[in-house]
Amino acid sequence: PLPRFTAAPAVNFLISIRSLMFRVMSVDGGEISKALKVVLEKVKAATAARTPPESEWCEDPRLVAVTKTKPKEMVIEAYLAGQRHFAENYVQELVTKAHDKEVLERCPDIRWHMIGPMQSNKSKKVLSVPNLYAVETVHSEKLATQLNSIWSTLEDKLEERLKVFVQVNTSNEAQKSGVPTDEVTHLTEHIINSCPALKLIGIMTIGAFDHDLSKGPNPDFQRLLQCRAAVCEHHALQPQDVELSMGMSSDFEHAISVGSTNIRVGSCIFGARSYPTTAT
């Protein structure tokens, strides 16, 4: 009978092949560095074009490079080109890359963001990764309470609170995670008052992918702005105290123009993604 292959070795094989292909392609070198430079130039131009209110309230936006499905070599090249903030959607990819010996050695100041959905049984894996900067997908009191409890038990993390964003489902799409817009302040209040190990730094949305800007500003971004106003009023905060994580490869320039402080860009830097069927 033919031997049976498990899913995990198959995925590892695919990742190894992609890594090898990247090493071969990187002999010509610099494709990611060039793409990163182009994105940074667009970020700079969009930031400079903001109106005075956005410029006053919003610091220079943070570029978070999303390396979902990409090999560690791409992370390292982007890091060596000056990029510091990186993000993953899948828990296992974050865990694998963050713990990778070569990444740890060559990227000592890397800062990881978790931007994908988190199941309760995998929260400890996420919070245990080295150089974790923020969890951007806190969508419920239950998850916030669990993260608070786990973070409080990690001895190497006690010197600082865990930075979190509240994820808001601004498009009201059933397939997307996030708290409804009218419940945002309820969740932020729980985090601020009942989760001392967490530090609320902002709110985040994914939003609809197909908005036509010729018809006006993205309504999901406008709703997130309204949510920030509600959070600021509820907690007596200033707009600059509440970050806005919105904007991806297809719309980050528009997101910056309306006030985003944290953009999540992947394919513009690393190319189109390929998806292993067993990624989790």
Secondary structure, DSSP 8 states (H G I E B T S, - for coil): ------HHHHHHHHHHHHHHHHHHHTTT--HHHHHHHHHHHHHHHHHHTS-HHHHHH--S-EEEEE-TT--HHHHHHHHHTT--EEEESSHHHHHHHHH-HHHHHH-TT-EEEE-S---GGGHHHHHTSTTEEEEEEE-SHHHHHHHHHHHHH-GGGTTS-EEEEEEB-TT--TTS--B-GGGHHHHHHHHHHH-TTEEEEEEE----S---GGGSS-HHHHHHHHHHHHHHHHHT--GGGSEEE---TTTHHHHHHTT-SEEEE-HHHH-S----TT--
